[in-house]
Amino acid sequence: MYLRELERDGPDDAPTVSSRQLGVAAGANDAQVRKDLGFVGVAGRPGIGYARGPAADAIRRAIGMHRPWRAVLVGAGNIGRALAAYGRFREEGFVIVSIIDRAPAIVGRQVAGIEVRPMEHLARAVRSEGVDIGIIAVPGEEAQAVADALVAAGVRGVLNFAPTRLRIDERVPVVEVDFRAALERLAAEVSQRGGDRRAAAAPPAGPARRKAGRRQG
């Protein structure tokens, strides 16, 4: 969140930003902001704050975002096509250079300007395209085999959109993106905070409704 705030370039954004502004954006207090930025070698100036450009550059370098990351996408279904078409990935330095799918009906088609290749092409794509990251967008029952193939091919990290936990070499970091789990957490949070308004507003069922009708007659 610090990086997003620092990279803002709107007409009202000054060239410097205070620790308080960064804290509001990241949900942290001023002291935590100063500690975090100090850890990556960024020092603010009292009464002035942090210069956006140098601070953003330091954070990008600390988290490895100072260079592009090349990715292979496995799965050209609905989620895979949406990911491939998402232009912000490239803008942020994540470049999908190869798309793989096992379905004969999809192999050979163009997705976001990239020809979909068969699974047999995966290892060659990782090597020849200099791939760093594997992105998994296949059904849950296929995800583990795909992850194993990506690790065997030499990817350095995996981003998993399949609804299942992966078990792979601990030296290869995995980030899980589970849409269903996220929606379930949100539904639970909404229910706990405000209750289920639809249930509260629903008319009485069966017998109660009939009794009300007789009274009205």
Residue frames as a rotation matrix with the C-alpha (Angstrom) as fourth column:
MET 1
0.563 0.827 0.000 0.00
0.827 -0.563 0.000 0.00
0.000 0.000 -1.000 0.00
TYR 2
0.221 -0.567 -0.794 2.92
0.234 -0.759 0.607 2.38
-0.947 -0.320 -0.035 0.60
LEU 3
-0.739 -0.594 0.317 4.02
0.406 -0.019 0.914 1.94
-0.537 0.804 0.255 -3.00
ARG 4
-0.130 0.771 0.623 0.57
0.968 -0.036 0.247 2.65
0.213 0.636 -0.742 -4.41
GLU 5
0.744 0.408 -0.529 0.29
0.564 -0.808 0.170 5.85
-0.358 -0.425 -0.832 -2.42
LEU 6
-0.034 -0.860 -0.509 3.78
0.134 -0.508 0.851 6.96
-0.990 -0.039 0.133 -3.41
GLU 7
-0.780 -0.312 0.543 3.11
0.519 0.163 0.839 6.32
-0.350 0.936 0.035 -7.09
ARG 8
0.350 0.937 -0.009 -0.05
0.819 -0.311 -0.482 8.39
-0.454 0.161 -0.876 -7.19
ASP 9
-0.755 -0.653 0.057 0.36
0.570 -0.611 0.549 11.13
-0.323 0.447 0.834 -9.77
GLY 10
0.236 0.928 0.287 -2.85
0.971 -0.238 -0.027 13.11
0.043 0.285 -0.958 -9.74
PRO 11
0.075 -0.185 0.980 -3.07
0.394 -0.897 -0.200 16.90
0.916 0.401 0.005 -10.19
ASP 12
0.708 0.267 0.653 -3.50
-0.427 -0.575 0.698 17.38
0.562 -0.773 -0.294 -6.43
ASP 13
0.870 -0.408 -0.277 -0.62
0.493 0.716 0.494 15.11
-0.004 -0.566 0.824 -5.41
ALA 14
0.764 -0.645 -0.017 2.46
-0.627 -0.748 0.218 16.93
-0.153 -0.156 -0.976 -4.09
PRO 15
0.317 -0.729 -0.607 6.00
-0.448 0.448 -0.773 15.65
0.836 0.517 -0.185 -4.82
THR 16
-0.834 -0.547 0.068 6.31
-0.312 0.368 -0.876 14.75
0.455 -0.752 -0.478 -1.16
VAL 17
0.277 0.915 -0.293 4.06
-0.156 0.344 0.926 12.78
0.948 -0.211 0.238 1.17
SER 18
-0.130 -0.297 0.946 3.93
-0.942 -0.260 -0.211 12.64
0.309 -0.919 -0.246 4.96
SER 19
-0.956 -0.213 -0.200 4.14
-0.130 0.922 -0.364 9.54
0.262 -0.322 -0.910 7.13
ARG 20
-0.548 0.825 0.138 0.59
-0.264 -0.014 -0.965 10.32
-0.794 -0.565 0.225 8.25
GLN 21
0.160 0.592 -0.790 -0.70
-0.955 -0.109 -0.275 10.18
-0.249 0.799 0.548 4.66
LEU 22
-0.442 -0.406 -0.800 1.11
-0.622 0.781 -0.052 6.92
0.646 0.475 -0.598 4.05
GLY 23
-0.982 0.066 0.179 -0.24
-0.110 0.575 -0.811 5.54
-0.156 -0.816 -0.557 7.31
VAL 24
-0.163 0.983 -0.082 -3.83
-0.634 -0.169 -0.755 6.35
-0.756 -0.071 0.651 6.39
ALA 25
0.170 0.187 -0.967 -3.40
-0.959 0.257 -0.119 4.59
0.226 0.948 0.223 3.03
ALA 26
-0.420 -0.484 -0.768 -1.80
-0.358 0.866 -0.349 1.51
0.834 0.129 -0.537 4.61
GLY 27
0.684 0.717 -0.131 -3.76
-0.120 0.288 0.950 1.36
0.719 -0.634 0.283 7.86
ALA 28
0.123 -0.731 -0.671 -0.66
0.896 0.373 -0.242 1.97
0.427 -0.571 0.701 9.98
ASN 29
0.860 0.129 -0.493 0.39
0.388 -0.795 0.467 4.64
-0.332 -0.593 -0.734 12.47
ASP 30
0.855 -0.516 -0.054 3.10
-0.466 -0.717 -0.518 7.21
0.229 0.468 -0.854 11.81
ALA 31
0.182 -0.832 0.523 5.74
-0.828 0.157 0.538 5.38
-0.530 -0.532 -0.661 13.84
GLN 32
0.300 -0.019 0.954 5.14
0.210 0.977 -0.046 2.13
-0.931 0.214 0.297 11.95
VAL 33
0.974 0.058 0.218 5.46
0.225 -0.222 -0.949 3.93
-0.007 0.973 -0.229 8.61
ARG 34
0.589 -0.806 0.062 8.79
-0.800 -0.592 -0.101 5.47
0.118 0.009 -0.993 9.62
LYS 35
0.060 -0.549 0.834 10.03
-0.541 0.684 0.489 2.09
-0.839 -0.481 -0.256 10.84
ASP 36
0.569 0.244 0.785 8.96
0.399 0.753 -0.523 0.28
-0.719 0.611 0.331 7.66
LEU 37
0.971 -0.191 0.147 10.46
0.044 -0.460 -0.887 2.84
0.237 0.867 -0.438 5.31
GLY 38
0.431 -0.858 0.281 13.62
-0.885 -0.341 0.316 3.05
-0.175 -0.384 -0.906 7.39
PHE 39
0.338 -0.253 0.906 14.01
-0.106 0.947 0.304 -0.70
-0.935 -0.199 0.293 6.97
VAL 40
0.579 -0.105 0.808 14.38
0.776 0.374 -0.507 -0.25
-0.249 0.921 0.298 3.19
GLY 41
-0.392 -0.918 -0.057 16.67
0.878 -0.392 0.275 2.75
-0.275 0.058 0.960 3.58
VAL 42
-0.104 0.435 0.895 14.15
0.572 -0.709 0.411 5.56
0.813 0.555 -0.175 3.09
ALA 43
-0.494 -0.093 -0.864 14.41
0.817 -0.389 -0.425 8.56
-0.296 -0.917 0.268 5.39
GLY 44
0.447 0.712 0.542 11.94
0.797 -0.592 0.120 11.41
0.406 0.378 -0.832 5.44
ARG 45
-0.688 -0.626 0.368 12.66
0.416 -0.755 -0.507 15.05
0.595 -0.195 0.780 6.24
PRO 46
-0.465 0.528 -0.711 11.02
0.792 -0.109 -0.600 16.62
-0.394 -0.842 -0.367 9.31
GLY 47
-0.154 0.525 -0.837 8.20
-0.032 -0.849 -0.527 18.94
-0.988 -0.054 0.147 8.30
ILE 48
-0.370 -0.040 -0.928 8.48
-0.889 -0.273 0.366 17.88
-0.268 0.961 0.066 4.64
GLY 49
0.627 0.616 0.477 7.99
-0.497 0.787 -0.364 14.12
-0.600 -0.009 0.800 4.50
TYR 50
-0.115 -0.614 0.781 9.15
0.279 0.735 0.618 11.64
-0.953 0.289 0.087 1.89
ALA 51
-0.383 -0.071 -0.921 10.00
-0.808 -0.458 0.371 12.41
-0.448 0.886 0.117 -1.73
ARG 52
0.580 0.778 0.241 7.64
-0.576 0.601 -0.554 10.23
-0.576 0.183 0.797 -3.73
GLY 53
0.702 -0.279 -0.655 10.04
-0.571 0.329 -0.752 9.20
0.425 0.902 0.072 -6.50
PRO 54
-0.357 -0.933 -0.051 13.08
-0.689 0.300 -0.660 8.11
0.631 -0.200 -0.750 -4.46
ALA 55
-0.404 0.266 0.875 10.90
-0.772 0.415 -0.482 6.43
-0.491 -0.870 0.037 -1.82
ALA 56
0.704 0.710 -0.020 8.96
-0.582 0.561 -0.588 4.47
-0.406 0.426 0.809 -4.46
ASP 57
0.408 -0.642 -0.649 12.21
-0.618 0.330 -0.714 3.42
0.672 0.692 -0.262 -6.17
ALA 58
-0.584 -0.672 0.454 13.63
-0.777 0.302 -0.553 2.15
0.235 -0.676 -0.699 -2.88
ILE 59
-0.030 0.657 0.754 10.52
-0.665 0.550 -0.505 0.10
-0.746 -0.516 0.420 -2.12
ARG 60
0.807 0.323 -0.495 10.40
-0.591 0.444 -0.674 -1.35
0.002 0.836 0.549 -5.64
ARG 61
-0.019 -0.909 -0.416 14.00
-0.664 0.323 -0.675 -2.44
0.747 0.264 -0.610 -5.32
ALA 62
-0.597 -0.214 0.773 13.41
-0.787 0.340 -0.514 -3.95
-0.153 -0.916 -0.371 -1.86
ILE 63
0.116 0.742 0.660 10.45
-0.429 0.637 -0.641 -6.07
-0.896 -0.209 0.392 -3.05
GLY 64
-0.541 -0.469 0.698 11.97
0.333 0.642 0.690 -6.97
-0.772 0.606 -0.191 -6.42
MET 65
0.485 0.821 0.302 9.72
0.663 -0.119 -0.739 -4.75
-0.570 0.559 -0.602 -8.50
HIS 66
0.205 -0.499 -0.842 12.57
-0.387 -0.831 0.399 -2.80
-0.899 0.244 -0.364 -10.09
ARG 67
-0.831 -0.448 -0.330 12.64
-0.488 0.302 0.819 -5.25
-0.267 0.842 -0.469 -12.99
PRO 68
0.052 0.896 -0.440 10.02
-0.960 0.166 0.224 -7.06
0.274 0.411 0.870 -15.09
TRP 69
-0.508 -0.079 0.858 8.80
-0.454 0.871 -0.188 -10.53
-0.732 -0.484 -0.478 -14.10
ARG 70
-0.511 0.268 -0.817 8.00
-0.786 0.240 0.570 -12.98
0.349 0.933 0.088 -16.90
ALA 71
-0.373 0.513 0.773 5.12
-0.578 0.523 -0.626 -15.38
-0.726 -0.680 0.102 -16.35
VAL 72
-0.887 0.267 -0.377 3.53
-0.151 0.603 0.783 -18.43
0.437 0.752 -0.494 -17.94
LEU 73
-0.319 0.875 0.365 -0.23
-0.901 -0.161 -0.402 -18.78
-0.293 -0.457 0.840 -17.56
VAL 74
-0.984 0.054 -0.168 -1.62
0.003 0.956 0.294 -22.32
0.176 0.289 -0.941 -17.38
GLY 75
-0.365 0.929 -0.068 -5.35
0.782 0.266 -0.564 -22.42
-0.505 -0.259 -0.823 -18.08
ALA 76
-1.000 0.011 0.016 -7.11
0.001 -0.785 0.619 -20.42
0.019 0.619 0.785 -20.81
GLY 77
-0.263 0.959 -0.107 -10.65
0.940 0.280 0.197 -20.69
0.219 -0.048 -0.975 -19.44
ASN 78
0.633 0.644 0.429 -12.69
0.547 -0.765 0.341 -17.76
0.548 0.019 -0.836 -18.16
ILE 79
0.860 -0.354 -0.368 -10.31
0.173 -0.476 0.862 -16.78
-0.480 -0.805 -0.348 -15.36
GLY 80
-0.045 -0.953 0.299 -7.23
0.714 0.178 0.677 -17.36
-0.698 0.244 0.673 -17.49
ARG 81
-0.062 0.077 0.995 -8.51
0.914 -0.396 0.088 -15.22
0.401 0.915 -0.046 -20.34
ALA 82
0.895 0.419 0.154 -9.42
0.309 -0.830 0.464 -12.43
0.323 -0.368 -0.872 -17.94
LEU 83
0.590 -0.752 -0.295 -5.93
0.281 -0.152 0.948 -12.52
-0.757 -0.642 0.122 -16.41
ALA 84
-0.219 -0.710 0.670 -4.26
0.895 0.127 0.427 -12.51
-0.388 0.693 0.608 -19.82
ALA 85
0.116 0.374 0.920 -6.31
0.785 -0.602 0.146 -9.50
0.609 0.705 -0.364 -20.93
TYR 86
0.836 0.229 -0.499 -5.64
0.527 -0.592 0.610 -7.48
-0.156 -0.773 -0.615 -17.77
GLY 87
0.578 -0.600 0.553 -3.36
0.328 -0.450 -0.831 -4.69
0.747 0.661 -0.063 -18.99
ARG 88
0.754 -0.274 0.597 -2.27
-0.604 -0.647 0.466 -3.53
0.258 -0.712 -0.653 -15.54
PHE 89
0.840 -0.496 0.217 -0.13
0.316 0.775 0.547 -6.66
-0.440 -0.391 0.808 -15.10
ARG 90
0.315 -0.744 0.589 2.24
0.890 0.015 -0.456 -5.47
0.330 0.668 0.667 -17.82
GLU 91
0.498 -0.084 0.863 2.16
-0.066 -0.996 -0.059 -1.90
0.865 -0.028 -0.501 -16.53
GLU 92
0.819 -0.136 0.557 3.20
-0.571 -0.112 0.813 -3.16
-0.048 -0.984 -0.170 -13.08
GLY 93
-0.107 -0.990 -0.096 6.01
-0.994 0.102 0.048 -5.26
-0.038 0.101 -0.994 -14.51
PHE 94
-0.291 0.076 0.954 4.36
-0.193 0.972 -0.137 -8.71
-0.937 -0.224 -0.268 -14.77
VAL 95
-0.204 0.103 -0.974 4.51
-0.963 -0.198 0.181 -9.91
-0.174 0.975 0.140 -18.36
ILE 96
0.364 0.375 0.853 2.62
-0.168 0.927 -0.336 -13.02
-0.916 -0.022 0.400 -19.44
VAL 97
-0.293 -0.635 -0.715 4.83
-0.849 -0.172 0.500 -14.43
-0.441 0.753 -0.489 -22.20
SER 98
-0.841 0.027 -0.540 3.22
-0.292 0.818 0.496 -17.85
0.455 0.575 -0.680 -22.70
ILE 99
-0.073 0.879 0.471 -0.23
-0.964 0.059 -0.259 -19.42
-0.255 -0.473 0.843 -22.25
ILE 100
-0.912 -0.285 -0.294 -0.71
-0.333 0.934 0.131 -23.16
0.237 0.217 -0.947 -21.84
ASP 101
0.013 0.919 0.395 -3.87
-0.932 0.154 -0.328 -25.29
-0.362 -0.364 0.858 -21.89
ARG 102
-0.748 -0.310 0.587 -4.60
-0.209 0.949 0.235 -29.01
-0.630 0.053 -0.775 -22.21
ALA 103
0.212 0.939 0.271 -7.89
0.118 0.250 -0.961 -28.70
-0.970 0.236 -0.058 -24.13
PRO 104
-0.524 -0.434 0.733 -7.43
0.726 0.221 0.651 -29.44
-0.444 0.873 0.199 -27.86
ALA 105
0.353 0.765 0.538 -10.29
0.923 -0.378 -0.069 -27.04
0.151 0.521 -0.840 -28.66
ILE 106
0.930 -0.026 -0.367 -8.36
0.117 -0.925 0.362 -24.15
-0.349 -0.380 -0.857 -27.10
VAL 107
0.009 -0.997 0.077 -4.80
0.343 0.075 0.936 -24.98
-0.939 0.017 0.342 -28.14
GLY 108
-0.498 -0.307 0.811 -3.78
0.862 -0.069 0.503 -22.93
-0.098 0.949 0.299 -31.15
ARG 109
0.559 0.745 0.364 -6.19
0.745 -0.644 0.174 -20.10
0.364 0.174 -0.915 -30.45
GLN 110
-0.494 -0.662 0.564 -5.08
0.341 -0.744 -0.574 -16.55
0.800 -0.092 0.593 -29.71
VAL 111
0.573 0.586 -0.573 -5.69
0.785 -0.190 0.590 -15.20
0.236 -0.788 -0.569 -26.21
ALA 112
0.822 -0.218 -0.526 -4.67
0.069 -0.879 0.472 -11.58
-0.565 -0.424 -0.708 -25.61
GLY 113
0.701 -0.517 -0.491 -2.40
-0.708 -0.418 -0.570 -11.82
0.089 0.747 -0.659 -28.66
ILE 114
-0.415 -0.837 0.356 -0.63
-0.864 0.485 0.133 -14.99
-0.284 -0.253 -0.925 -27.47
GLU 115
0.035 0.391 -0.920 -1.05
-0.655 0.704 0.274 -18.38
0.755 0.593 0.281 -29.09
VAL 116
0.475 0.218 0.853 -2.19
-0.832 0.428 0.354 -21.03
-0.288 -0.877 0.384 -26.62
ARG 117
-0.317 -0.699 -0.641 0.22
-0.766 0.587 -0.262 -23.97
0.559 0.408 -0.721 -26.48
PRO 118
0.594 0.525 -0.610 -0.37
-0.122 0.808 0.577 -27.55
0.795 -0.268 0.544 -25.23
MET 119
0.923 -0.192 0.334 0.88
-0.333 0.039 0.942 -28.80
-0.194 -0.981 -0.028 -21.86
GLU 120
0.666 -0.700 0.258 3.74
0.725 0.688 -0.003 -30.59
-0.175 0.189 0.966 -23.59
HIS 121
0.298 -0.520 0.800 5.13
0.489 -0.637 -0.596 -27.14
0.820 0.569 0.065 -24.39
LEU 122
0.968 0.245 0.058 5.29
0.086 -0.538 0.838 -26.00
0.236 -0.806 -0.542 -20.76
ALA 123
0.549 -0.814 -0.190 8.86
0.531 0.165 0.831 -26.93
-0.645 -0.557 0.522 -19.84
ARG 124
-0.188 -0.619 0.763 10.19
0.980 -0.171 0.103 -25.56
0.067 0.767 0.638 -23.12
ALA 125
0.465 0.442 0.767 8.28
0.423 -0.872 0.246 -22.30
0.778 0.210 -0.593 -22.63
VAL 126
0.965 -0.123 -0.232 9.70
0.179 -0.337 0.924 -21.80
-0.192 -0.933 -0.304 -19.13
ARG 127
0.153 -0.986 0.069 13.24
0.697 0.157 0.700 -22.29
-0.701 -0.059 0.711 -20.40
SER 128
-0.298 -0.335 0.894 13.05
0.943 -0.251 0.220 -20.46
0.151 0.908 0.390 -23.73
GLU 129
0.356 0.543 0.761 11.02
0.419 -0.820 0.389 -17.49
0.835 0.181 -0.519 -22.46
GLY 130
-0.699 -0.706 0.111 12.98
0.189 -0.333 -0.924 -17.02
0.690 -0.625 0.366 -19.25
VAL 131
0.282 0.945 0.165 9.88
-0.040 -0.161 0.986 -17.47
0.959 -0.285 -0.007 -17.12
ASP 132
-0.767 -0.488 0.417 10.07
-0.384 -0.173 -0.907 -16.56
0.515 -0.856 -0.054 -13.43
ILE 133
-0.640 0.640 0.424 6.46
-0.556 -0.005 -0.831 -17.11
-0.530 -0.768 0.359 -12.31
GLY 134
-0.882 0.461 -0.100 3.82
0.274 0.673 0.687 -19.70
0.384 0.578 -0.720 -13.05
ILE 135
-0.620 0.763 0.183 0.16
-0.755 -0.518 -0.403 -18.65
-0.213 -0.388 0.897 -12.88
ILE 136
-0.951 0.306 0.036 -2.36
0.308 0.943 0.127 -21.47
0.006 0.132 -0.991 -12.38
ALA 137
-0.502 0.850 -0.160 -5.93
-0.773 -0.525 -0.356 -20.93
-0.386 -0.055 0.921 -13.58
VAL 138
-0.617 0.259 -0.743 -7.21
-0.323 0.778 0.540 -24.49
0.718 0.573 -0.396 -13.97
PRO 139
0.540 0.842 -0.007 -9.89
-0.390 0.257 0.884 -26.50
0.746 -0.475 0.467 -12.12
GLY 140
0.422 -0.346 0.838 -8.95
-0.903 -0.078 0.423 -27.59
-0.080 -0.935 -0.345 -8.62
GLU 141
0.802 -0.046 0.596 -8.48
-0.073 0.982 0.174 -31.25
-0.593 -0.183 0.784 -9.49
GLU 142
0.772 -0.533 0.347 -5.84
0.530 0.237 -0.814 -30.36
0.352 0.812 0.466 -12.09
ALA 143
0.852 -0.361 0.380 -3.92
-0.399 -0.917 0.024 -27.76
0.339 -0.172 -0.925 -10.10
GLN 144
0.619 -0.649 0.442 -1.50
-0.335 0.291 0.896 -30.02
-0.710 -0.703 -0.038 -8.21
ALA 145
0.422 -0.454 0.785 -0.25
0.754 0.656 -0.026 -31.72
-0.503 0.603 0.619 -11.38
VAL 146
0.724 -0.137 0.677 0.20
0.415 -0.697 -0.585 -28.33
0.552 0.704 -0.447 -13.04
ALA 147
0.836 -0.426 0.347 2.09
-0.549 -0.624 0.556 -27.00
-0.020 -0.655 -0.756 -10.01
ASP 148
0.506 -0.660 0.555 4.39
0.132 0.695 0.707 -30.03
-0.853 -0.284 0.439 -10.04
ALA 149
0.467 -0.291 0.835 5.08
0.883 0.199 -0.424 -29.49
-0.042 0.936 0.350 -13.74
LEU 150
0.845 -0.135 0.518 5.82
-0.007 -0.970 -0.242 -25.80
0.535 0.201 -0.821 -13.21
VAL 151
0.717 -0.603 0.350 8.26
-0.529 -0.145 0.836 -26.51
-0.453 -0.785 -0.423 -10.38
ALA 152
0.410 -0.556 0.723 9.95
0.502 0.799 0.330 -29.25
-0.762 0.227 0.607 -12.39
ALA 153
0.615 -0.118 0.780 10.29
0.735 -0.273 -0.621 -26.80
0.287 0.955 -0.081 -15.29
GLY 154
-0.361 -0.914 -0.186 12.09
0.903 -0.294 -0.312 -24.33
0.231 -0.281 0.932 -13.04
VAL 155
0.292 0.481 0.826 9.70
0.206 -0.875 0.437 -21.52
0.934 0.042 -0.355 -12.13
ARG 156
-0.736 -0.677 -0.017 10.69
0.225 -0.221 -0.949 -19.50
0.638 -0.702 0.315 -9.08
GLY 157
-0.848 0.528 0.043 7.20
-0.240 -0.311 -0.919 -18.77
-0.472 -0.790 0.391 -7.76
VAL 158
-0.735 0.667 0.121 3.57
0.569 0.510 0.645 -19.78
0.369 0.543 -0.755 -8.26
LEU 159
-0.767 0.640 0.045 0.38
-0.598 -0.688 -0.410 -17.71
-0.232 -0.341 0.911 -8.22
ASN 160
-0.929 0.369 -0.010 -2.54
0.360 0.912 0.199 -20.09
0.082 0.181 -0.980 -7.75
PHE 161
-0.616 0.787 0.023 -6.12
-0.785 -0.616 0.063 -19.17
0.064 0.020 0.998 -8.71
ALA 162
-0.314 0.497 -0.809 -7.36
-0.099 0.831 0.548 -22.78
0.944 0.252 -0.212 -8.46
PRO 163
0.339 0.557 0.758 -9.63
-0.799 -0.254 0.544 -23.53
0.496 -0.790 0.359 -5.47
THR 164
0.902 -0.104 -0.419 -7.21
0.261 0.904 0.337 -25.94
0.344 -0.414 0.843 -3.80
ARG 165
0.682 -0.718 0.140 -4.12
-0.549 -0.376 0.747 -25.89
-0.483 -0.586 -0.650 -1.59
LEU 166
0.706 -0.511 -0.491 -0.91
-0.310 0.401 -0.862 -26.81
0.637 0.761 0.125 -3.34
ARG 167
0.795 -0.541 0.274 1.86
-0.069 0.369 0.927 -28.96
-0.603 -0.756 0.256 -1.89
ILE 168
0.816 -0.563 0.129 5.15
0.209 0.080 -0.975 -28.11
0.539 0.822 0.183 -3.56
ASP 169
-0.032 -0.952 -0.304 8.81
0.865 0.126 -0.485 -27.63
0.500 -0.279 0.820 -2.75
GLU 170
0.614 0.318 -0.723 9.05
0.727 -0.584 0.361 -25.13
-0.307 -0.747 -0.589 0.13
ARG 171
-0.440 -0.838 -0.322 11.82
0.555 -0.536 0.637 -23.32
-0.706 0.102 0.700 -1.73
VAL 172
-0.794 0.277 0.541 9.24
0.419 -0.396 0.817 -22.19
0.440 0.876 0.198 -4.30
PRO 173
-0.842 0.492 -0.223 6.87
-0.069 -0.508 -0.858 -19.58
-0.535 -0.707 0.462 -2.80
VAL 174
-0.603 0.747 0.279 3.16
0.683 0.303 0.665 -19.93
0.413 0.591 -0.693 -3.52
VAL 175
-0.875 0.474 -0.102 0.47
-0.348 -0.761 -0.548 -17.26
-0.337 -0.444 0.830 -3.25
GLU 176
-0.668 0.712 0.219 -3.10
0.740 0.666 0.092 -18.59
-0.080 0.224 -0.971 -3.17
VAL 177
-0.845 0.518 -0.135 -5.97
-0.527 -0.848 0.046 -16.50
-0.091 0.110 0.990 -4.57
ASP 178
-0.794 0.608 -0.027 -9.25
0.608 0.794 0.009 -18.16
0.028 -0.009 -1.000 -3.61
PHE 179
-0.751 0.539 0.381 -12.25
-0.290 -0.788 0.544 -16.13
0.593 0.298 0.748 -4.80
ARG 180
0.169 0.880 -0.443 -14.78
0.166 0.418 0.893 -18.36
0.971 -0.225 -0.076 -3.06
ALA 181
-0.079 -0.263 -0.962 -12.99
0.970 0.202 -0.135 -18.17
0.230 -0.943 0.239 0.28
ALA 182
-0.956 -0.290 0.036 -12.81
0.280 -0.945 -0.166 -14.39
0.082 -0.149 0.985 -0.04
LEU 183
-0.423 0.877 0.227 -16.54
-0.364 -0.393 0.844 -14.13
0.830 0.274 0.485 -0.73
GLU 184
0.258 0.495 -0.830 -17.31
0.550 0.631 0.547 -16.47
0.794 -0.598 -0.109 2.17
ARG 185
-0.522 -0.514 -0.681 -15.24
0.853 -0.304 -0.424 -14.29
0.011 -0.802 0.597 4.51
LEU 186
-0.942 0.204 0.265 -17.03
-0.146 -0.964 0.224 -11.20
0.301 0.172 0.938 3.26
ALA 187
-0.059 0.981 -0.184 -20.46
-0.106 0.177 0.978 -12.82
0.993 0.078 0.094 3.69
ALA 188
0.101 0.031 -0.994 -19.56
0.875 0.473 0.104 -13.86
0.474 -0.880 0.021 7.24
GLU 189
-0.829 -0.477 -0.292 -18.31
0.558 -0.743 -0.370 -10.36
-0.040 -0.470 0.882 8.05
VAL 190
-0.704 0.635 0.317 -21.46
-0.343 -0.696 0.631 -8.72
0.622 0.336 0.708 6.68
SER 191
0.163 0.811 -0.563 -23.67
0.217 0.527 0.822 -11.17
0.963 -0.256 -0.090 8.57
GLN 192
-0.151 -0.306 -0.940 -21.83
0.955 0.198 -0.219 -10.62
0.253 -0.931 0.263 11.86
ARG 193
-0.940 -0.308 -0.144 -21.93
0.334 -0.914 -0.230 -6.84
-0.061 -0.264 0.963 11.62
GLY 194
-0.751 0.651 -0.111 -25.43
-0.659 -0.749 0.068 -6.22
-0.039 0.124 0.991 10.32
GLY 195
-0.286 0.660 0.695 -27.30
-0.104 0.700 -0.707 -9.50
-0.953 -0.274 -0.132 10.29
ASP 196
-0.841 0.094 0.533 -29.14
0.529 0.351 0.773 -10.81
-0.115 0.932 -0.345 7.29
ARG 197
-0.740 0.544 -0.396 -31.47
-0.408 -0.831 -0.378 -7.97
-0.535 -0.118 0.837 6.31
ARG 198
-0.562 0.547 -0.621 -33.27
-0.622 0.216 0.753 -10.02
0.546 0.809 0.218 3.70
ALA 199
-0.588 0.336 -0.736 -34.22
0.509 0.861 -0.014 -12.64
0.629 -0.382 -0.677 6.28
ALA 200
-0.789 0.269 -0.552 -35.40
0.426 -0.408 -0.808 -9.96
-0.443 -0.872 0.207 8.71
ALA 201
-0.647 0.522 -0.556 -37.52
-0.618 -0.786 -0.018 -8.27
-0.446 0.332 0.831 6.03
ALA 202
-0.887 0.296 -0.354 -39.07
-0.070 0.671 0.738 -11.47
0.456 0.679 -0.575 4.65
PRO 203
-0.070 0.941 0.331 -42.85
-0.869 -0.220 0.443 -11.90
0.490 -0.257 0.833 5.19
PRO 204
-0.251 0.014 0.968 -44.02
-0.751 0.628 -0.203 -14.59
-0.611 -0.778 -0.147 7.63
ALA 205
-0.870 -0.162 -0.466 -44.17
-0.440 0.682 0.584 -18.07
0.223 0.713 -0.665 6.18
GLY 206
-0.737 0.485 -0.471 -47.12
0.234 0.836 0.496 -20.46
0.634 0.255 -0.730 5.70
PRO 207
-0.135 0.779 -0.612 -49.45
0.938 0.300 0.175 -20.67
0.320 -0.550 -0.771 8.72
ALA 208
-0.425 -0.066 -0.903 -48.69
0.588 -0.779 -0.220 -17.18
-0.688 -0.624 0.370 10.01
ARG 209
-0.976 0.049 -0.214 -49.50
-0.190 -0.674 0.714 -15.67
-0.109 0.737 0.667 6.62
ARG 210
-0.566 0.813 -0.137 -52.81
0.386 0.408 0.827 -17.57
0.729 0.415 -0.545 6.40
LYS 211
-0.142 0.491 -0.860 -53.89
0.980 -0.054 -0.192 -16.42
-0.141 -0.869 -0.474 9.88
ALA 212
-0.708 -0.177 -0.683 -53.15
0.175 -0.982 0.073 -12.84
-0.684 -0.067 0.727 8.90
GLY 213
-0.925 0.379 -0.035 -55.31
-0.102 -0.157 0.982 -13.29
0.367 0.912 0.184 5.81
ARG 214
-0.266 0.876 -0.402 -58.28
0.792 0.437 0.427 -14.59
0.549 -0.205 -0.810 7.86
ARG 215
-0.286 0.143 -0.948 -58.06
0.772 -0.552 -0.316 -11.63
-0.568 -0.822 0.047 10.24
GLN 216
-0.915 -0.109 -0.389 -58.14
-0.110 -0.859 0.500 -9.20
-0.388 0.500 0.774 7.34
GLY 217
-0.695 0.717 -0.050 -61.34
0.198 0.257 0.946 -10.89
0.691 0.648 -0.320 6.01
